[in-house]
Amino acid sequence: MEHNDREYTDMLNEELKEVKPGAGLHSKVRDGIARNAVHMHRRNTALGAVAIAIVLTMGLSAVTPVFGRNGTLPQVITAMAAERQAKKMSKTLGTAPVQQTGTALQTSVTTVQAVSDSALSETDGILALVIAERSGKSVTEVLKLRTDGLGWGIIMAQLNVSGRDIGKAMSQVKKAVAVTKGQGASSEPAVSNKDGNKIVVSGEITGVSTTLITVAGKTFVIGSETQLKYHGEAITPAEITAKLPAGKLYATVQGTKQADTSLGASLIIVQDTLEGKTGTGGRADKPQQRTGNPRQRAAGTWQGHSRDGHRAAHRRVRP
Amino acid sequence: MDDELRTVVTRVHAGEEAAFDELYHLTVRQLYRTLYTYLMTREDVEDVVQEAYLKLYQVRRKLDDTRSVPVYLRTIAINCAKRKFRRTHPVTAPAEEDDVSGTELVKGVVRAALQQLSPADRLVMGLFYGDQTSIQDICRMMGEKEGTVKSRLSRARERLREVIDHGT
């Protein structure tokens, strides 16, 4: 039997005619709306209070050292950024990061040793050196502020060092170390040589005594402040002498020209091999002088590319 | 009715509290019936009606009197009803006798037919025949394609005819 739409409509309307809202439903709806309005009011009040509290805290912390010896909020943020950079630098440098940073910043070996020997972490050590270099203060002064319990943010603010300054210094260190290790394409020398007295030489060790070492034809004086490293560890001239009969040894020497024209070594990194590119593509065991950069020319002798002992230990030994 | 509704919506939009009550009285009966065909229990329907009017109240300042507020209201309500149905019936299963135990308002042959339809098919049936809603509006309210709605309608009609003709 066929049915048309009219029949279905009538049937449904007839059967559903009793389906209608109860009398109390309207008041329930109204109560629900009223409850919701109260709830929303309370929620908005609470959110507003939280927002005001946050704004007040931020405002207050920007001008008051609410973080105690760590300083104000901006100082804490600056310190965190600086520490992050120092940590990254420490990872990048790998072995003896404080020493490498000190060398790159031309800090005296004694000072670097003092930082290394202090209870500071490597990150803090790097920061201390960098802040001292940027502020023109001595590392001892910076260390004293730190050991007094001040945060890096407050120290930086007191010494007028900005986060940007830290970034620049880190960049300088990175470049210098990269060139020293021969990892960078930068034409900057490993050691800045504004006064023309700095010298960096890489090449074969052809002679060594307790007070002198000859690398790539250049003889350097080994003084009490000279650091000697082999595979990241300290080594004595006598040990180098003992190793030489077993095969060739190479070294990268950072030093300065003395008043009497002799060359004083500040850092000697002894390695088993000498790898890397040279400025003019010459022999690796022959010192190469780069001619493109006046500062390098001023340095006298320049051997571009070498690896420190630690890295060289993991590489194939050249026959 | 339409003119009256439009005037009321305009007043609601303007923030007149009493107008919202008038809007309620103008729309609640149709909404109640629509929801009843879907949920089939008075308690569930009342819960959903409250929720739907609360949501409508929250957006009352954004209501547009040029658009169909009843369709919008029923869309909100159907979505609320679907959520409620999913909560109370986590596993989708064919409608059983127990599912419509609260059908005290519907008697006889229609009740028997509705019992055997899925909630969505019941809803389409109620909207199309009970409320005289167009297929396009049903699609909008249910968020389904026209083919799906027509298929639901056809299935519901077939089932209703069987029940009316044969009593099963």
Interface residues (C-beta under 8 A of the other chain):
Chain A: M1 H3 D5 Y8 T9 M11 L12 N13 E15 L16 E18 V19 K20 P21 G22 L25 H26 K28 V29 R30 G32 I33 N36
Chain B: D21 Y24 H25 V28 R29 Y32 R33 Y36 T37 R42 E46 V49 Q50 E51 Y53 L54 Y57 Q58 L105 V106 K107 G108 V109 V110 R111 M125 G126 Y129 G130 Q132 R157 L160 R161 I164 D165
